[in-house]
Amino acid sequence: MLTLLVAACAAPERVAASRPASAQEEGRAKVDQVAAIILRDVQPLHGGQLIYLAADGKGYCQLVSRLSGVTALAEKRYQLAVPAEAMARLLRLAAAHAAAPIASSSKPGLPDAARPRIAVRLASGRSVDVSRWQHDHNAEFDELYQALLAVAQAAAAQKPLSEGRFDPGWLPDGF
């Protein structure tokens, strides 16, 4: 035991190199795992959705709409528990999104067009934040966006945690 300790102090690079590559890759992969996915997709005139989703499938969704005869936007807030299979797909799409981020839209938007923004936060602390105009399609962005819209649609089938005036500054703990 003492011989191994002396050898490790004398040549630490040899001890690190003797560790299996898979252990080193595993540590690197853990740092780059998706920790959270956030969708910000609220158009000031029409509403939309905000989704805050942790890697374990738990999170929150705000569905925002304009009620007839009311000037302020209204929201329904839901708690999320995304099933494991759907969450695995979302994590795979988000990891691909973070690994090879696409550029945000640089073209001017059309009047009243939505500009969804998806942020993928990694365990390493790095974050990839991309927004696209509604008419400016990108297959990778659109696939993740559509999967997140499915989460919002599933949330709408539940009973909301709360209803009221839209609070654009609300942020759930941990996000």
C-alpha positions in Angstrom: 0.0 0.0 0.0 2.8 2.4 0.9 4.7 1.5 -2.3 1.6 2.4 -4.3 1.3 5.8 -2.5 5.0 6.6 -3.0 4.6 5.6 -6.7 1.5 7.8 -7.1 3.3 10.8 -5.5 6.4 10.3 -7.6 4.5 9.8 -10.9 0.9 11.0 -10.7 0.5 11.0 -14.5 1.2 7.3 -14.6 -1.5 6.5 -12.0 -4.0 8.7 -13.8 -3.1 7.0 -17.1 -3.5 3.6 -15.5 -7.2 4.4 -14.7 -9.5 2.9 -17.3 -10.4 5.4 -20.0 -14.1 4.7 -19.3 -13.8 6.1 -15.8 -12.2 9.3 -17.2 -14.9 9.5 -19.9 -17.6 8.8 -17.3 -16.4 11.8 -15.2 -16.4 14.0 -18.2 -19.8 12.8 -19.4 -21.2 13.5 -15.9 -20.1 17.1 -16.1 -21.6 17.6 -19.5 -25.0 16.0 -18.7 -28.1 18.1 -19.2 -29.3 19.5 -15.9 -32.3 21.6 -17.1 -34.2 22.6 -20.2 -36.0 25.9 -20.3 -38.4 27.0 -23.0 -39.4 30.7 -23.1 -42.1 31.1 -25.8 -44.5 33.9 -24.8 -45.5 36.4 -27.5 -46.7 39.6 -25.8 -49.9 39.9 -27.9 -51.0 36.3 -28.0 -49.3 34.4 -25.1 -47.6 31.0 -25.3 -45.7 28.9 -22.8 -42.8 28.8 -20.4 -41.4 25.4 -19.4 -38.8 24.9 -16.6 -37.8 21.2 -16.7 -35.1 19.5 -14.6 -33.3 16.4 -15.8 -35.3 14.2 -13.5 -38.5 15.2 -15.4 -39.9 17.5 -12.7 -40.6 21.1 -13.3 -43.2 23.7 -14.1 -45.2 25.0 -17.0 -46.9 28.4 -17.4 -49.5 28.5 -20.1 -50.2 32.1 -21.1 -53.1 33.4 -23.0 -55.1 36.6 -23.6 -58.6 36.3 -22.4 -61.3 38.2 -24.4 -62.1 41.5 -23.0 -59.0 41.6 -20.7 -55.9 43.6 -21.6 -53.5 41.7 -19.4 -52.2 38.3 -20.2 -53.4 35.4 -18.0 -51.6 32.3 -16.9 -52.3 28.8 -15.7 -49.4 27.3 -13.9 -48.8 23.5 -13.8 -46.4 21.2 -12.0 -44.7 18.8 -14.4 -43.7 15.1 -14.0 -42.6 14.0 -17.4 -42.7 10.2 -17.9 -39.2 8.5 -18.1 -39.5 7.6 -21.8 -40.5 11.1 -22.9 -37.8 12.6 -20.6 -35.1 10.3 -22.1 -36.0 11.6 -25.6 -36.0 15.2 -24.4 -32.6 14.8 -22.7 -31.2 13.2 -25.9 -32.5 16.1 -28.0 -31.2 18.7 -25.5 -27.8 17.0 -25.3 -27.5 17.1 -29.1 -28.7 20.7 -29.0 -26.0 21.6 -26.5 -23.2 19.6 -28.1 -23.6 21.3 -31.5 -25.4 24.5 -30.9 -27.0 26.2 -33.8 -26.9 30.0 -34.3 -29.9 32.0 -33.2 -32.0 33.6 -35.9 -30.2 36.6 -37.4 -33.0 37.5 -39.8 -35.5 40.2 -38.8 -38.8 38.8 -37.6 -42.2 39.2 -39.2 -44.7 41.4 -37.3 -46.3 39.6 -34.4 -44.1 36.5 -35.0 -43.1 34.3 -32.1 -39.4 33.8 -31.2 -39.1 30.8 -29.0 -35.9 30.5 -26.9 -34.6 27.2 -25.6 -31.9 27.2 -23.0 -30.1 23.9 -22.1 -28.2 24.1 -18.8 -25.4 21.5 -18.3 -24.1 20.0 -15.1 -20.8 21.7 -15.8 -22.5 25.1 -15.4 -22.3 25.8 -19.1 -25.5 26.9 -20.8 -26.6 26.9 -24.5 -29.3 29.4 -25.3 -30.8 29.6 -28.8 -33.8 31.5 -30.2 -35.4 31.2 -33.6 -38.1 33.2 -35.3 -41.2 31.2 -36.0 -40.6 31.3 -39.8 -36.9 30.6 -39.6 -36.9 26.8 -39.4 -34.0 24.5 -38.3 -34.6 20.8 -38.0 -32.7 20.2 -34.8 -34.2 23.2 -33.0 -37.7 22.4 -34.3 -37.6 18.8 -33.1 -36.7 19.9 -29.5 -39.2 22.7 -29.7 -42.0 20.3 -30.8 -41.1 17.8 -28.0 -41.4 20.7 -25.5 -44.7 21.8 -26.9 -46.0 18.2 -26.3 -45.0 18.6 -22.7 -47.0 21.8 -22.5 -50.0 20.2 -24.2 -49.9 17.3 -21.7 -49.7 19.8 -18.8 -52.9 21.5 -20.0 -54.8 18.3 -19.4 -54.1 18.5 -15.7 -55.6 20.7 -13.0 -53.5 23.9 -12.7 -51.6 24.7 -9.5 -52.7 28.3 -9.9 -54.5 30.7 -12.3 -54.3 34.5 -12.6 -52.5 37.4 -14.1 -49.3 36.4 -16.0 -46.2 37.0 -13.9 -43.3 37.2 -16.5 -40.7 37.5 -13.6 -41.7 34.3 -11.9 -38.9 31.7 -11.7 -39.2 28.4 -9.9 -36.6 27.5 -7.3 -33.6 25.8 -8.8 -34.0 27.4 -12.2 
